[in-house]
Amino acid sequence: MTVYSHSKLASFEQCRYKYKLKYIDKVPSPVEKSIEAHLGTCVHDSLEWLYTEVQKGNLPTLDDVLEKYVLTWQEGWVENILIVKTNVTAEDYKTKGVQFLIDYYIKHQPFKDGTISMEEKVWVDLARDYPHKLIGYIDRLVHNKETGEYEIHDYKTANSLPSQEKFDKDRQLALYSIAIKEKYGKDKPVLLTWHYLNHNKQIFSKRTNEQLDELKKEIMELIETVEHAKIFPTQKTILCNWCEYKTYCKAFGNKLPEKYREQQMKLFKDEIKEEYPSASKYIKSE
Ligand code: SF4
């Protein structure tokens, strides 16, 4: 049994070599995180804290939320943070987060929209007795009493705003809605919603049960491809600039540090011995 997540599967689709380093060889990345990831985490944590306080019966002021954000920024700061863009400073990113939270606070106060949970862990059941599991975390789950809908909320801090067509095909929240329907009833309406904080915009989408059944099949096919993958080529794209393994990546003329190459080789030999026992005699043991 293997546990998958949306980001794990997306990593396989983006670049198999990166997937192998991260999930199979478990090579620690030389870069702890990117500034974009840090910004995302700090904004998510601040909003999670805000809604937790509201659930407790408190209403934090905007100042309280910003104080929480700045504290989280400082506590999570690491010296080797990756900043790809040359014309933007860390301080610029931090200020962006302040702006996101101000806009969000003004637009959504007093935050009484029927929030059930924050960062809820969900297991997506793809099929009866299916051997692999799919895990996810919902930023915020709401039960809207007026519409009767369960709303899956996701916060995005990226600059770009995709088209509605992309949202209507998005897999991540659609997968989470399978878990929500499992929990609350397949007939229950579920609304998918993304908060694009950089644009102060909320996007909506829905799926039919038939579309969700199709998605399950699609994901199971993808998992089968991952499970049977034997080759893990590099795949150079613009996203390589944000890849935490770029300084180890052969596509850029870099090498893995010796200890990880030895570890990779050992895993490779063990795999051959397991799959082709008769070939063992041709492989030199350590
Ligand atoms: S830098 Fe690019 S090609 Fe290399 S591992 Fe990362 S995503 Fe793959």
Boltz pocket constraint, residues with backbone or C-beta under 6 A from the ligand:
constraints:
  - pocket:
      binder: B
      contacts: [[A, 14], [A, 15], [A, 16], [A, 17], [A, 18], [A, 233], [A, 234], [A, 235], [A, 236], [A, 237], [A, 239], [A, 240], [A, 241], [A, 243], [A, 244], [A, 245], [A, 246], [A, 249], [A, 250], [A, 251], [A, 252]]
      max_distance: 6.0
